Amino acid sequence: MKKSRRNLVLTLLAVLGFVLLCLWLRPREPVYQGKRLSDWFRELDSWPAKGSEPATKAIREIGTNALPYLISALQADDSALKLKLFGFIRRQSLIRLRLRLADENCDTAYKALLILGQKATNAIPDIGRMINERNMTGRAMMALFAIGGDSIPVLVEACNHTNPSVRAEAAFVLCKLTTGKRGYTTTYYPTGSTNPVSGFVMTLGEDDIAALSANLNDPRPAVRRASAEALLRHSGIAKPAVPGLLKALEDPDLNVRKAAAEALKGIDPEAAAKTNAK
């Protein structure tokens, strides 16, 4: 009994030490109306639902001073040990701590960047560099999407990336920003599930396919190729893009022709066979 109690005490002390370390290492936060940015951050979880207006106003008032904290949230990751400790903390009832996982903070950072809009443009260079970091591409693309049109030059550059997955992601975000129809949701249903999940994600629909098809005519070959690769990635709903892809088979750029041929084979194998797309 004494051994069990001692182990519990040691575990709680280790958790407390871990929490204090996290508090010590976190970036210094701006304050608005006596509350730290991290406190306002938590209140954005329900955004844009009713009740999140004070947090939205706070983010706007804090403005560019929030950017270092938001960039840090985007770049943070949870180690296996941290996840294990968090799981223990949330299961026990002796100590109540308001701790958040990196993914939770990252999701809220997207919302904050969307709220800031053009005020967040100074964060674009740091976020752009995340594209080349392992396991950070998706976060970078979502953050650039949230910031908006000022991110377009970085996305165009990413369309020339050596990784086709990065190119396709960049083309998808680019098409949403160039049309001005930034479809997104804060609640979605994971594939195969009937239970909604809270999270900031981009939507995918007919407008996006049309925008990608239009970008097959972009004056920049890298954008044309990446758009074809993005259409292949969304082949399940990309049938309306077939005419544009057929035209792209005659593109003056070899890489664009290859990407269009691959996309055709994935979207409409019959149409591809008739053209002898290779």
C-alpha positions as CSV (number, residue, x, y, z in Angstrom):
1,M,0.0,0.0,0.0
2,K,2.8,2.4,1.0
3,K,4.7,1.5,-2.2
4,S,1.7,2.3,-4.4
5,R,1.2,5.6,-2.6
6,R,4.8,6.4,-3.0
7,N,4.7,5.6,-6.7
8,L,1.6,7.8,-7.1
9,V,3.4,10.7,-5.4
10,L,6.5,10.3,-7.5
11,T,4.4,10.2,-10.7
12,L,2.5,13.3,-9.7
13,L,5.7,15.1,-8.9
14,A,7.1,14.1,-12.3
15,V,3.9,15.4,-14.0
16,L,4.2,18.7,-12.0
17,G,7.8,19.0,-13.1
18,F,6.8,18.4,-16.7
19,V,4.1,21.1,-16.5
20,L,6.5,23.6,-15.0
21,L,9.0,22.9,-17.7
22,C,6.4,23.5,-20.4
23,L,5.4,26.7,-18.8
24,W,9.0,27.8,-18.6
25,L,9.8,27.0,-22.2
26,R,6.7,28.5,-23.8
27,P,7.1,31.8,-25.6
28,R,6.2,35.0,-23.7
29,E,2.6,35.8,-24.4
30,P,0.9,39.1,-25.1
31,V,-2.0,40.1,-22.8
32,Y,-5.3,41.7,-23.6
33,Q,-7.8,42.9,-20.9
34,G,-5.8,41.1,-18.3
35,K,-5.9,37.7,-20.0
36,R,-3.0,36.0,-21.7
37,L,-3.2,35.0,-25.4
38,S,-3.3,31.3,-24.4
39,D,-6.4,31.9,-22.4
40,W,-8.1,33.6,-25.3
41,F,-6.8,30.8,-27.4
42,R,-8.9,28.3,-25.5
43,E,-12.0,30.4,-26.0
44,L,-11.5,30.1,-29.8
45,D,-12.2,26.4,-29.7
46,S,-15.9,27.1,-30.3
47,W,-15.3,29.6,-33.1
48,P,-17.3,30.8,-35.0
49,A,-20.1,29.7,-32.7
50,K,-21.9,32.3,-30.6
51,G,-19.9,33.1,-27.5
52,S,-16.5,33.2,-29.3
53,E,-16.9,36.9,-30.1
54,P,-14.8,38.2,-27.2
55,A,-11.9,35.9,-28.1
56,T,-12.2,37.0,-31.8
57,K,-12.0,40.6,-30.8
58,A,-9.0,39.8,-28.5
59,I,-7.1,38.2,-31.3
60,R,-7.7,41.2,-33.6
61,E,-6.6,43.6,-30.9
62,I,-3.5,41.7,-30.1
63,G,-2.7,41.6,-33.8
64,T,0.8,41.0,-35.0
65,N,2.0,40.5,-31.4
66,A,0.3,37.1,-31.6
67,L,2.3,35.9,-34.5
68,P,5.3,34.5,-32.6
69,Y,3.0,32.5,-30.4
70,L,0.9,31.2,-33.4
71,I,4.0,30.2,-35.4
72,S,5.3,28.3,-32.3
73,A,1.9,26.6,-32.0
74,L,2.1,25.5,-35.7
75,Q,5.6,24.1,-35.3
76,A,5.1,22.3,-32.0
77,D,4.7,18.6,-31.8
78,D,4.0,16.1,-29.0
79,S,6.5,13.4,-28.2
80,A,5.3,9.9,-27.2
81,L,6.3,10.7,-23.6
82,K,4.3,13.9,-23.6
83,L,1.2,12.1,-25.0
84,K,1.6,9.4,-22.4
85,L,1.8,12.0,-19.6
86,F,-1.1,14.0,-21.0
87,G,-3.2,10.8,-21.1
88,F,-2.4,10.2,-17.4
89,I,-3.1,13.7,-16.4
90,R,-6.5,13.7,-18.1
91,R,-7.5,10.4,-16.5
92,Q,-6.6,11.2,-12.9
93,S,-8.7,13.4,-10.7
94,L,-6.4,14.6,-8.0
95,I,-4.9,17.4,-10.0
96,R,-6.9,19.4,-12.5
97,L,-4.7,21.1,-15.1
98,R,-5.8,22.9,-18.3
99,L,-3.3,21.3,-20.7
100,R,-3.6,21.1,-24.5
101,L,-2.1,18.9,-27.1
102,A,-0.1,20.3,-29.9
103,D,-2.8,19.4,-32.5
104,E,-5.4,21.3,-30.5
105,N,-3.3,24.4,-30.3
106,C,-2.5,24.1,-34.0
107,D,-6.1,23.9,-34.9
108,T,-6.8,27.0,-32.9
109,A,-3.9,28.7,-34.6
110,Y,-5.5,28.3,-38.0
111,K,-8.6,30.0,-36.7
112,A,-6.5,32.9,-35.3
113,L,-4.7,33.3,-38.6
114,L,-8.0,33.4,-40.4
115,I,-9.2,36.1,-38.0
116,L,-6.0,38.1,-38.4
117,G,-6.0,37.9,-42.2
118,Q,-3.7,40.4,-43.7
119,K,-2.3,41.2,-40.3
120,A,-0.7,37.7,-40.4
121,T,1.3,38.3,-43.5
122,N,4.6,38.7,-41.6
123,A,4.2,35.0,-40.6
124,I,4.2,33.8,-44.2
125,P,8.1,33.4,-44.5
126,D,8.3,31.2,-41.4
127,I,5.3,29.2,-42.4
128,G,6.6,28.8,-45.9
129,R,9.8,27.3,-44.6
130,M,7.6,24.7,-42.8
131,I,6.7,23.2,-46.2
132,N,10.1,21.6,-46.4
133,E,10.0,20.2,-42.9
134,R,9.1,16.7,-42.2
135,N,5.4,16.2,-41.2
136,M,4.8,20.0,-41.3
137,T,3.6,20.4,-44.9
138,G,0.0,19.9,-44.1
139,R,0.1,22.4,-41.3
140,A,1.9,24.9,-43.4
141,M,-0.7,24.6,-46.3
142,M,-3.6,25.0,-43.9
143,A,-2.0,28.1,-42.3
144,L,-1.3,29.7,-45.6
145,F,-4.9,29.0,-46.6
146,A,-6.1,30.7,-43.4
147,I,-4.0,33.8,-44.0
148,G,-5.4,34.2,-47.5
149,G,-4.4,35.8,-50.8
150,D,-1.0,37.2,-49.5
151,S,0.1,33.5,-49.4
152,I,-0.3,33.0,-53.1
153,P,3.4,33.7,-54.1
154,V,4.6,31.0,-51.6
155,L,2.0,28.5,-53.0
156,V,3.1,29.2,-56.6
157,E,6.7,28.5,-55.6
158,A,5.6,25.3,-53.8
159,C,4.0,24.1,-57.1
160,N,7.5,23.7,-58.3
161,H,8.5,21.5,-55.4
162,T,10.3,18.2,-56.0
163,N,7.7,16.3,-54.0
164,P,4.5,15.7,-56.1
165,S,2.3,15.5,-53.0
166,V,3.5,18.9,-51.9
167,R,2.8,20.3,-55.4
168,A,-0.7,18.9,-55.4
169,E,-1.4,20.3,-51.9
170,A,-0.1,23.7,-53.0
171,A,-2.2,23.7,-56.2
172,F,-5.3,22.8,-54.2
173,V,-4.9,25.7,-51.7
174,L,-3.9,28.0,-54.6
175,C,-7.1,27.3,-56.5
176,K,-9.2,28.1,-53.4
177,L,-7.4,31.4,-52.9
178,T,-7.3,32.6,-56.5
179,T,-11.1,32.2,-56.9
180,G,-11.8,33.8,-53.6
181,K,-14.1,31.0,-52.6
182,R,-12.3,29.8,-49.5
183,G,-14.5,26.9,-48.4
184,Y,-13.8,25.5,-45.0
185,T,-15.5,24.0,-42.0
186,T,-14.8,23.7,-38.3
187,T,-16.7,20.4,-37.9
188,Y,-16.3,17.4,-40.2
189,Y,-17.0,13.7,-40.4
190,P,-13.9,11.5,-40.7
191,T,-14.1,8.9,-43.5
192,G,-16.2,6.0,-42.5
193,S,-17.5,7.6,-39.3
194,T,-20.9,9.1,-38.4
195,N,-19.5,11.0,-35.5
196,P,-18.6,14.7,-36.1
197,V,-15.1,15.9,-35.2
198,S,-14.2,19.4,-34.3
199,G,-11.4,20.7,-36.5
200,F,-10.5,23.4,-39.0
201,V,-10.4,21.8,-42.5
202,M,-10.8,22.9,-46.1
203,T,-13.8,21.6,-47.9
204,L,-13.7,19.9,-51.3
205,G,-16.4,20.4,-53.9
206,E,-17.3,21.1,-57.5
207,D,-16.1,24.7,-57.3
208,D,-12.6,23.4,-56.4
209,I,-12.5,21.0,-59.3
210,A,-13.6,23.8,-61.6
211,A,-10.9,26.1,-60.2
212,L,-8.2,23.4,-60.6
213,S,-9.4,22.8,-64.2
214,A,-9.1,26.5,-64.9
215,N,-5.5,26.5,-63.6
216,L,-4.6,24.0,-66.2
217,N,-4.4,27.1,-68.4
218,D,-2.3,29.1,-66.0
219,P,0.7,30.8,-67.7
220,R,3.1,29.1,-65.3
221,P,4.0,25.5,-66.2
222,A,4.6,24.6,-62.6
223,V,1.0,25.6,-61.7
224,R,-0.4,23.7,-64.6
225,R,1.4,20.5,-63.7
226,A,0.6,20.8,-60.0
227,S,-3.1,21.4,-60.8
228,A,-3.2,18.2,-62.9
229,E,-1.6,16.3,-60.0
230,A,-4.2,17.8,-57.6
231,L,-7.0,16.6,-59.8
232,L,-5.6,13.1,-59.8
233,R,-5.5,13.3,-56.0
234,H,-9.2,14.0,-56.0
235,S,-10.1,11.7,-58.9
236,G,-13.3,10.5,-57.3
237,I,-15.1,13.8,-58.1
238,A,-12.8,15.1,-60.9
239,K,-14.7,13.8,-63.9
240,P,-15.7,17.3,-65.0
241,A,-12.0,18.1,-65.4
242,V,-11.5,15.6,-68.2
243,P,-12.0,18.1,-71.1
244,G,-9.3,20.3,-69.6
245,L,-7.0,17.4,-69.1
246,L,-7.5,16.3,-72.7
247,K,-6.5,19.7,-73.8
248,A,-3.5,19.6,-71.5
249,L,-2.2,16.6,-73.3
250,E,-1.1,19.1,-76.0
251,D,0.6,21.4,-73.5
252,P,4.0,22.7,-74.7
253,D,5.6,21.6,-71.4
254,L,6.5,18.0,-71.2
255,N,6.0,17.7,-67.4
256,V,2.5,19.2,-67.8
257,R,1.6,16.6,-70.5
258,K,2.9,13.8,-68.3
259,A,0.9,15.0,-65.3
260,A,-2.3,15.4,-67.4
261,A,-1.9,11.9,-68.8
262,E,-1.5,10.4,-65.3
263,A,-4.5,12.3,-64.1
264,L,-6.6,11.1,-67.1
265,K,-5.7,7.5,-66.4
266,G,-6.8,7.9,-62.8
267,I,-10.0,9.9,-63.4
268,D,-11.3,8.5,-66.7
269,P,-9.4,5.4,-67.9
270,E,-11.6,5.0,-71.0
271,A,-10.9,8.6,-72.1
272,A,-7.2,8.0,-71.5
273,A,-7.1,4.8,-73.5
274,K,-8.7,6.6,-76.5
275,T,-5.9,9.1,-76.5
276,N,-3.1,6.6,-75.9
277,A,-2.1,8.8,-72.9
278,K,1.3,7.6,-71.6
